[in-house]
Every structure is written in C-alpha cells, then in structure tokens.
Amino acid sequence: MRNFFRAFVYAWNGILHASNKDRNFKVHLIATIIVMSTGLLTGLTQLEWFIVIILIAGMLSLEMVNAAIERVVDLVTSEHHPLAGLAKDLAAGAVLIFAITSAIIGLMLFIPKWF
C-alpha cells in the first residue's frame, strides 16, 4: 500500500516540475485558464465541458510525455545524433497534431455559441 501512495507522490512531483520548469507546459496551462474562463462565460453544456476537459487533460499529458522524451534523450547523449533529434521532433509533432486538433474542436464548440 505504501508503494501505491508513493507513486502518487512521484506523479505529483512530475506535475509540479512541469508546471514550474517546462516553458511549453506553462503555455498550455495559460491556454487552459483562458479556455476554462471562456467556457464559463459561454455557457457550455455538460457534454461540451466533457469534451473540453478531455482535450485539456490530453494536451497537458502529451506535453509532459514530450518533455520526458526530451529529458531522456538529453540524458543519453549530449552530442547531436540524428535519431536523438528525430525522437524529439516526433514527440513535438505529436503535441502539435493534438494542439491543432484541440483548437479545431474548440472552435467547433465555441463559434456556434458566439454567433
């Protein structure tokens, strides 16, 4: 049971590290605040909130995975290696795809309510 609770402490430490040290994660947190505030002002339905929360959680989680991959690559090699760069680029590309998709879905949810 002790290891089970310790895992939560480690996970929380990861979230705090990302919140304090990772520039891109901070940008996504600011976007989260903006989206949540806009959602409150817009009057989203329960289903729309469900979608927005899933997108936000997915974005923040994927950004943390991207940061973890970057750190592991930096740990393994300090010199430029094509595969190391490719690993970082692939992870960043995954974040970009999810961010663009989230923005499109967000616009599909918000724009009809505004006009």
Secondary structure as GFF3:
##gff-version 3
##sequence-region A 1 115
A	DSSP	alpha_helix	2	21	.	.	.	ID=ss1
A	DSSP	alpha_helix	23	42	.	.	.	ID=ss2
A	DSSP	alpha_helix	46	76	.	.	.	ID=ss3
A	DSSP	alpha_helix	82	114	.	.	.	ID=ss4
###
